[in-house]
Amino acid sequence: MSAAALARIVRARVADEMATATTIRAEPTCTFDECQSRYRSAFLTRRHYDTVVADQTTVVRDENDRVLAVLIKAAVPGDYLLASPREGAPSLAEQLCTVARVNDSRGAAAGRYDEAAMPEHIHRAPSYHVASNGYIMYFRTASGATMKVANRVLSGVFGYYLPKAHYGATPRRCAYNRTDTRHERVTHDWAPLLRAVATAVRTALPRVYAAQRRAVAPAHRAGFALEHTPYTTGTVNVNFRTGTHVDANNVAASLGNMLVLEPDMERSAQSRFGGGLLVFPRYRVAIDARHGDLVLMNVHEWHGNTAIRRSRAPSARAVTFSDATRAPRRVTLVLYARTDLIEHCQRNERASAAGAKRARMGATDDADDAEDGERASKRTRMHSE
């Protein structure tokens, strides 16, 4: 399916869904800071929500009438996500799964300290201890250096980022797609999907889309945006039950865009995950997104997931890190724009503009000097005559 054809389908689907969408108002049960002190990095359960949004496209607004979350049912065709983008290639869902790697740097999002999910080398370190925040483990290496890690999860990033150790350095492609072969997947195999998600946002919330598009413009001009979309970066999570967190470094004017995929759903009826609800504990609202559903959410509010289970049966066993790669898999594609990268591009633009202005002023000064010299030469000739 071409990118244009997919965009037309998504535009029509989302327009129909939003035309009949339900709107609900959610009131906070505590302040932002109280929520942080109670729930930061905690895993959420059934007791942390009262309302579940699941079977119908729904807009959830907060006490100030701002969008807290939008669930758009079947925004992207499920069969497209399970099909191969080209002959001989894995399905799109399976390709996205390859982005997720064992990751021990997700901080509060990885949840509170769990010994079974900690990297194995930690327990061989000369010394280690859990930080006061409850989710970071500090350990001392054999060379005496102090390092920090969080619980291991399956999560990876593609797109562009700004290296933290080099403030002002040139943005880079994420390690995943530095090679031409893998970067080709993003530019060719995944481009229609990335543009389709952007089309869905533009159709559902045009003002939000326009604001993010304006914010990302400097990254677009510098060539650090994903495939003509308002995103600089994407994250793929596989069976990742997040602890309660807020997303740092995301553009303030934007909403997080999360697409849910179920790569194993065609195998059998038992290959459907259960649980994995996205919960906003401050508002006691949960969202149950399934294959092809798109969630637009305020990622600057505290949020996390309930346990992901092996089936939809309430008594099904929860997924753990040790068996996170086994079916059924809950895969999420999260697309966003990084604030630090955009600010870097803005600084570069200002520096380039200042340099160009200095160059123009220098050229003007040179021209004035040449003109003054010509006049002086002319006066000298007149006196000599």
C-alpha positions as a Python dict, from the first residue, in 0.01 Angstrom:
ca = {
    (1, 'M'): (0, 0, 0),
    (2, 'S'): (138, 341, -94),
    (3, 'A'): (187, 616, 161),
    (4, 'A'): (-81, 828, -10),
    (5, 'A'): (-336, 542, -7),
    (6, 'L'): (-269, 466, 359),
    (7, 'A'): (-299, 835, 450),
    (8, 'R'): (-638, 855, 273),
    (9, 'I'): (-768, 551, 463),
    (10, 'V'): (-643, 681, 797),
    (11, 'R'): (-783, 1030, 732),
    (12, 'A'): (-1127, 889, 654),
    (13, 'R'): (-1123, 650, 951),
    (14, 'V'): (-1017, 911, 1202),
    (15, 'A'): (-1264, 1169, 1069),
    (16, 'D'): (-1549, 917, 1109),
    (17, 'E'): (-1435, 816, 1457),
    (18, 'M'): (-1396, 1174, 1580),
    (19, 'A'): (-1740, 1267, 1442),
    (20, 'T'): (-1901, 1017, 1679),
    (21, 'A'): (-1648, 1041, 1964),
    (22, 'T'): (-1755, 1059, 2325),
    (23, 'T'): (-1610, 1332, 2547),
    (24, 'I'): (-1565, 1284, 2919),
    (25, 'R'): (-1441, 1524, 3184),
    (26, 'A'): (-1185, 1403, 3440),
    (27, 'E'): (-1125, 1582, 3767),
    (28, 'P'): (-796, 1555, 3956),
    (29, 'T'): (-799, 1377, 4291),
    (30, 'C'): (-472, 1530, 4409),
    (31, 'T'): (-217, 1791, 4304),
    (32, 'F'): (64, 1719, 4059),
    (33, 'D'): (323, 1722, 4339),
    (34, 'E'): (114, 1495, 4561),
    (35, 'C'): (83, 1249, 4274),
    (36, 'Q'): (459, 1256, 4232),
    (37, 'S'): (525, 1183, 4597),
    (38, 'R'): (270, 899, 4603),
    (39, 'Y'): (322, 724, 4274),
    (40, 'R'): (650, 815, 4103),
    (41, 'S'): (800, 494, 3954),
    (42, 'A'): (524, 283, 4116),
    (43, 'F'): (346, 14, 3915),
    (44, 'L'): (-25, 90, 3885),
    (45, 'T'): (-307, -155, 3949),
    (46, 'R'): (-686, -178, 3944),
    (47, 'R'): (-712, 37, 4257),
    (48, 'H'): (-562, 338, 4077),
    (49, 'Y'): (-850, 403, 3834),
    (50, 'D'): (-1228, 423, 3833),
    (51, 'T'): (-1305, 491, 3466),
    (52, 'V'): (-1192, 272, 3174),
    (53, 'V'): (-1198, 396, 2816),
    (54, 'A'): (-1192, 93, 2587),
    (55, 'D'): (-1449, 27, 2318),
    (56, 'Q'): (-1526, 365, 2164),
    (57, 'T'): (-1326, 661, 2040),
    (58, 'T'): (-1317, 895, 2336),
    (59, 'V'): (-1172, 1236, 2422),
    (60, 'V'): (-1076, 1281, 2787),
    (61, 'R'): (-1045, 1643, 2902),
    (62, 'D'): (-907, 1772, 3231),
    (63, 'E'): (-1052, 2031, 3469),
    (64, 'N'): (-922, 2312, 3246),
    (65, 'D'): (-1079, 2164, 2930),
    (66, 'R'): (-737, 2065, 2797),
    (67, 'V'): (-690, 1728, 2630),
    (68, 'L'): (-566, 1467, 2874),
    (69, 'A'): (-594, 1178, 2630),
    (70, 'V'): (-770, 1071, 2312),
    (71, 'L'): (-831, 706, 2222),
    (72, 'I'): (-890, 663, 1847),
    (73, 'K'): (-1011, 312, 1776),
    (74, 'A'): (-861, 131, 1475),
    (75, 'A'): (-689, 448, 1353),
    (76, 'V'): (-442, 246, 1145),
    (77, 'P'): (-561, -67, 957),
    (78, 'G'): (-460, -371, 1160),
    (79, 'D'): (-392, -584, 852),
    (80, 'Y'): (-147, -322, 724),
    (81, 'L'): (53, -346, 1046),
    (82, 'L'): (73, -725, 1015),
    (83, 'A'): (164, -724, 645),
    (84, 'S'): (510, -711, 492),
    (85, 'P'): (598, -369, 345),
    (86, 'R'): (790, -537, 63),
    (87, 'E'): (842, -886, -73),
    (88, 'G'): (1061, -1104, 145),
    (89, 'A'): (1063, -865, 440),
    (90, 'P'): (916, -933, 786),
    (91, 'S'): (586, -772, 875),
    (92, 'L'): (587, -409, 976),
    (93, 'A'): (506, -506, 1336),
    (94, 'E'): (797, -753, 1348),
    (95, 'Q'): (1034, -495, 1199),
    (96, 'L'): (938, -247, 1469),
    (97, 'C'): (1001, -511, 1736),
    (98, 'T'): (1366, -528, 1630),
    (99, 'V'): (1416, -171, 1755),
    (100, 'A'): (1351, -275, 2115),
    (101, 'R'): (1668, -385, 2296),
    (102, 'V'): (1747, -473, 2656),
    (103, 'N'): (1764, -128, 2814),
    (104, 'D'): (1864, -37, 3171),
    (105, 'S'): (1850, 342, 3134),
    (106, 'R'): (1476, 414, 3142),
    (107, 'G'): (1476, 552, 3498),
    (108, 'A'): (1138, 594, 3669),
    (109, 'A'): (957, 454, 3366),
    (110, 'A'): (1117, 113, 3435),
    (111, 'G'): (953, 100, 3777),
    (112, 'R'): (1078, 62, 4130),
    (113, 'Y'): (1377, -158, 4204),
    (114, 'D'): (1320, -522, 4114),
    (115, 'E'): (1616, -748, 4178),
    (116, 'A'): (1509, -993, 3905),
    (117, 'A'): (1501, -713, 3644),
    (118, 'M'): (1839, -564, 3734),
    (119, 'P'): (2138, -625, 3503),
    (120, 'E'): (2324, -938, 3610),
    (121, 'H'): (2660, -763, 3636),
    (122, 'I'): (2528, -545, 3919),
    (123, 'H'): (2546, -832, 4167),
    (124, 'R'): (2911, -892, 4076),
    (125, 'A'): (3004, -530, 4146),
    (126, 'P'): (3223, -454, 4449),
    (127, 'S'): (2938, -249, 4599),
    (128, 'Y'): (2589, -134, 4505),
    (129, 'H'): (2286, 29, 4663),
    (130, 'V'): (1938, 151, 4570),
    (131, 'A'): (1898, 529, 4553),
    (132, 'S'): (1651, 707, 4778),
    (133, 'N'): (1413, 752, 4483),
    (134, 'G'): (1361, 374, 4480),
    (135, 'Y'): (1422, 309, 4111),
    (136, 'I'): (1791, 385, 4043),
    (137, 'M'): (2068, 146, 4143),
    (138, 'Y'): (2417, 288, 4196),
    (139, 'F'): (2712, 53, 4174),
    (140, 'R'): (3088, 81, 4182),
    (141, 'T'): (3291, -82, 3904),
    (142, 'A'): (3621, -263, 3951),
    (143, 'S'): (3801, 52, 3833),
    (144, 'G'): (3631, 257, 4106),
    (145, 'A'): (3386, 446, 3882),
    (146, 'T'): (3028, 496, 4003),
    (147, 'M'): (2756, 401, 3755),
    (148, 'K'): (2377, 395, 3770),
    (149, 'V'): (2115, 169, 3615),
    (150, 'A'): (1743, 100, 3636),
    (151, 'N'): (1538, -215, 3584),
    (152, 'R'): (1593, -387, 3251),
    (153, 'V'): (1315, -351, 2994),
    (154, 'L'): (1273, -411, 2621),
    (155, 'S'): (1280, -62, 2472),
    (156, 'G'): (1467, 106, 2188),
    (157, 'V'): (1482, 435, 2004),
    (158, 'F'): (1509, 537, 1639),
    (159, 'G'): (1535, 876, 1475),
    (160, 'Y'): (1752, 1159, 1604),
    (161, 'Y'): (1887, 1268, 1941),
    (162, 'L'): (2135, 1514, 2093),
    (163, 'P'): (2421, 1348, 2283),
    (164, 'K'): (2396, 1453, 2648),
    (165, 'A'): (2770, 1455, 2701),
    (166, 'H'): (2827, 1710, 2426),
    (167, 'Y'): (2602, 2012, 2475),
    (168, 'G'): (2583, 2192, 2145),
    (169, 'A'): (2714, 1890, 1952),
    (170, 'T'): (2564, 1793, 1619),
    (171, 'P'): (2245, 1582, 1658),
    (172, 'R'): (2292, 1219, 1560),
    (173, 'R'): (2086, 933, 1436),
    (174, 'C'): (2013, 689, 1712),
    (175, 'A'): (2252, 396, 1731),
    (176, 'Y'): (1986, 165, 1590),
    (177, 'N'): (1980, 322, 1245),
    (178, 'R'): (2333, 451, 1193),
    (179, 'T'): (2399, 193, 923),
    (180, 'D'): (2255, 251, 577),
    (181, 'T'): (2065, -79, 576),
    (182, 'R'): (1869, -7, 891),
    (183, 'H'): (1820, 360, 818),
    (184, 'E'): (1668, 250, 487),
    (185, 'R'): (1395, 74, 685),
    (186, 'V'): (1289, 402, 839),
    (187, 'T'): (1301, 598, 516),
    (188, 'H'): (1127, 335, 303),
    (189, 'D'): (945, 62, 498),
    (190, 'W'): (826, 273, 791),
    (191, 'A'): (773, 611, 624),
    (192, 'P'): (408, 545, 525),
    (193, 'L'): (323, 445, 882),
    (194, 'L'): (494, 749, 1036),
    (195, 'R'): (312, 979, 795),
    (196, 'A'): (-17, 798, 862),
    (197, 'V'): (12, 861, 1236),
    (198, 'A'): (84, 1229, 1164),
    (199, 'T'): (-222, 1237, 936),
    (200, 'A'): (-435, 1089, 1214),
    (201, 'V'): (-323, 1359, 1458),
    (202, 'R'): (-382, 1632, 1202),
    (203, 'T'): (-734, 1504, 1138),
    (204, 'A'): (-828, 1450, 1504),
    (205, 'L'): (-667, 1757, 1663),
    (206, 'P'): (-564, 2006, 1392),
    (207, 'R'): (-465, 2282, 1637),
    (208, 'V'): (-239, 2050, 1837),
    (209, 'Y'): (-84, 1925, 1514),
    (210, 'A'): (-22, 2278, 1387),
    (211, 'A'): (142, 2382, 1716),
    (212, 'Q'): (376, 2084, 1710),
    (213, 'R'): (453, 2139, 1344),
    (214, 'R'): (559, 2497, 1419),
    (215, 'A'): (769, 2384, 1714),
    (216, 'V'): (951, 2120, 1506),
    (217, 'A'): (1016, 2353, 1211),
    (218, 'P'): (1381, 2425, 1309),
    (219, 'A'): (1455, 2050, 1317),
    (220, 'H'): (1285, 2008, 979),
    (221, 'R'): (1498, 2281, 825),
    (222, 'A'): (1811, 2119, 969),
    (223, 'G'): (1716, 1773, 841),
    (224, 'F'): (1657, 1618, 1185),
    (225, 'A'): (1290, 1521, 1157),
    (226, 'L'): (1137, 1186, 1066),
    (227, 'E'): (1006, 1163, 713),
    (228, 'H'): (823, 1496, 677),
    (229, 'T'): (638, 1446, 1007),
    (230, 'P'): (628, 1658, 1325),
    (231, 'Y'): (847, 1401, 1502),
    (232, 'T'): (1222, 1386, 1560),
    (233, 'T'): (1234, 1052, 1740),
    (234, 'G'): (1045, 728, 1798),
    (235, 'T'): (1052, 469, 2076),
    (236, 'V'): (941, 107, 2047),
    (237, 'N'): (849, -85, 2364),
    (238, 'V'): (782, -459, 2381),
    (239, 'N'): (585, -592, 2681),
    (240, 'F'): (708, -293, 2878),
    (241, 'R'): (497, -222, 3185),
    (242, 'T'): (597, 132, 3270),
    (243, 'G'): (615, 267, 3621),
    (244, 'T'): (445, 599, 3691),
    (245, 'H'): (638, 877, 3522),
    (246, 'V'): (617, 1189, 3309),
    (247, 'D'): (800, 1219, 2978),
    (248, 'A'): (1082, 1471, 3003),
    (249, 'N'): (1230, 1647, 2700),
    (250, 'N'): (912, 1635, 2492),
    (251, 'V'): (788, 1955, 2325),
    (252, 'A'): (548, 2126, 2565),
    (253, 'A'): (298, 2217, 2292),
    (254, 'S'): (260, 1857, 2178),
    (255, 'L'): (80, 1541, 2279),
    (256, 'G'): (252, 1203, 2286),
    (257, 'N'): (140, 976, 2001),
    (258, 'M'): (125, 605, 2091),
    (259, 'L'): (22, 332, 1847),
    (260, 'V'): (-46, -17, 1985),
    (261, 'L'): (43, -331, 1787),
    (262, 'E'): (-15, -701, 1853),
    (263, 'P'): (228, -893, 1628),
    (264, 'D'): (104, -1234, 1745),
    (265, 'M'): (-271, -1183, 1721),
    (266, 'E'): (-312, -1391, 1403),
    (267, 'R'): (-158, -1705, 1556),
    (268, 'S'): (-452, -1795, 1779),
    (269, 'A'): (-718, -1651, 2002),
    (270, 'Q'): (-481, -1708, 2294),
    (271, 'S'): (-219, -1480, 2136),
    (272, 'R'): (-386, -1164, 2263),
    (273, 'F'): (-239, -990, 2564),
    (274, 'G'): (-448, -880, 2858),
    (275, 'G'): (-404, -581, 3085),
    (276, 'G'): (-148, -318, 2991),
    (277, 'L'): (-396, -35, 3056),
    (278, 'L'): (-257, 315, 3034),
    (279, 'V'): (-348, 482, 3364),
    (280, 'F'): (-351, 847, 3471),
    (281, 'P'): (-361, 803, 3850),
    (282, 'R'): (-418, 1173, 3929),
    (283, 'Y'): (-742, 1159, 3728),
    (284, 'R'): (-820, 791, 3797),
    (285, 'V'): (-875, 722, 3426),
    (286, 'A'): (-743, 419, 3235),
    (287, 'I'): (-726, 356, 2860),
    (288, 'D'): (-736, 7, 2710),
    (289, 'A'): (-577, 39, 2364),
    (290, 'R'): (-558, -261, 2133),
    (291, 'H'): (-410, -345, 1792),
    (292, 'G'): (-424, -48, 1555),
    (293, 'D'): (-557, 193, 1819),
    (294, 'L'): (-388, 532, 1852),
    (295, 'V'): (-362, 719, 2182),
    (296, 'L'): (-285, 1091, 2190),
    (297, 'M'): (-196, 1189, 2545),
    (298, 'N'): (-57, 1461, 2766),
    (299, 'V'): (276, 1298, 2853),
    (300, 'H'): (352, 1578, 3100),
    (301, 'E'): (92, 1425, 3335),
    (302, 'W'): (180, 1125, 3553),
    (303, 'H'): (100, 800, 3376),
    (304, 'G'): (194, 432, 3379),
    (305, 'N'): (66, 83, 3296),
    (306, 'T'): (-108, -200, 3473),
    (307, 'A'): (44, -547, 3446),
    (308, 'I'): (55, -703, 3100),
    (309, 'R'): (-94, -1054, 3116),
    (310, 'R'): (-49, -1366, 2905),
    (311, 'S'): (-414, -1362, 2794),
    (312, 'R'): (-728, -1158, 2842),
    (313, 'A'): (-845, -1385, 3124),
    (314, 'P'): (-841, -1195, 3458),
    (315, 'S'): (-647, -1480, 3620),
    (316, 'A'): (-377, -1494, 3350),
    (317, 'R'): (-14, -1473, 3458),
    (318, 'A'): (162, -1138, 3432),
    (319, 'V'): (452, -1093, 3190),
    (320, 'T'): (795, -1051, 3349),
    (321, 'F'): (1122, -929, 3203),
    (322, 'S'): (1256, -1284, 3174),
    (323, 'D'): (980, -1386, 2929),
    (324, 'A'): (904, -1047, 2771),
    (325, 'T'): (1000, -1164, 2421),
    (326, 'R'): (749, -1451, 2421),
    (327, 'A'): (405, -1426, 2263),
    (328, 'P'): (171, -1260, 2316),
    (329, 'R'): (351, -930, 2279),
    (330, 'R'): (216, -583, 2345),
    (331, 'V'): (416, -344, 2126),
    (332, 'T'): (386, 32, 2142),
    (333, 'L'): (526, 279, 1891),
    (334, 'V'): (565, 619, 2057),
    (335, 'L'): (642, 922, 1838),
    (336, 'Y'): (749, 1260, 1974),
    (337, 'A'): (968, 1568, 1923),
    (338, 'R'): (1272, 1625, 2146),
    (339, 'T'): (1301, 1970, 2303),
    (340, 'D'): (1681, 1969, 2336),
    (341, 'L'): (1730, 1881, 1970),
    (342, 'I'): (1493, 2156, 1854),
    (343, 'E'): (1661, 2413, 2081),
    (344, 'H'): (1997, 2309, 1936),
    (345, 'C'): (1867, 2370, 1583),
    (346, 'Q'): (1732, 2710, 1692),
    (347, 'R'): (2072, 2806, 1836),
    (348, 'N'): (2240, 2703, 1512),
    (349, 'E'): (1993, 2910, 1310),
    (350, 'R'): (2055, 3215, 1526),
    (351, 'A'): (2431, 3168, 1501),
    (352, 'S'): (2409, 3129, 1122),
    (353, 'A'): (2187, 3436, 1093),
    (354, 'A'): (2430, 3638, 1307),
    (355, 'G'): (2723, 3517, 1097),
    (356, 'A'): (2545, 3607, 775),
    (357, 'K'): (2463, 3952, 916),
    (358, 'R'): (2826, 4008, 1011),
    (359, 'A'): (2931, 3898, 664),
    (360, 'R'): (2685, 4141, 504),
    (361, 'M'): (2803, 4422, 730),
    (362, 'G'): (3163, 4338, 646),
    (363, 'A'): (3086, 4346, 274),
    (364, 'T'): (2909, 4682, 319),
    (365, 'D'): (3209, 4820, 509),
    (366, 'D'): (3443, 4699, 235),
    (367, 'A'): (3227, 4865, -27),
    (368, 'D'): (3221, 5190, 171),
    (369, 'D'): (3600, 5176, 209),
    (370, 'A'): (3640, 5119, -164),
    (371, 'E'): (3407, 5411, -240),
    (372, 'D'): (3599, 5637, 2),
    (373, 'G'): (3922, 5533, -163),
    (374, 'E'): (3785, 5611, -506),
    (375, 'R'): (3676, 5959, -395),
    (376, 'A'): (4018, 6027, -238),
    (377, 'S'): (4190, 5915, -556),
    (378, 'K'): (3968, 6141, -763),
    (379, 'R'): (4049, 6444, -543),
    (380, 'T'): (4422, 6368, -576),
    (381, 'R'): (4398, 6365, -955),
    (382, 'M'): (4209, 6696, -957),
    (383, 'H'): (4475, 6868, -741),
    (384, 'S'): (4757, 6732, -955),
    (385, 'E'): (4593, 6885, -1264),
}
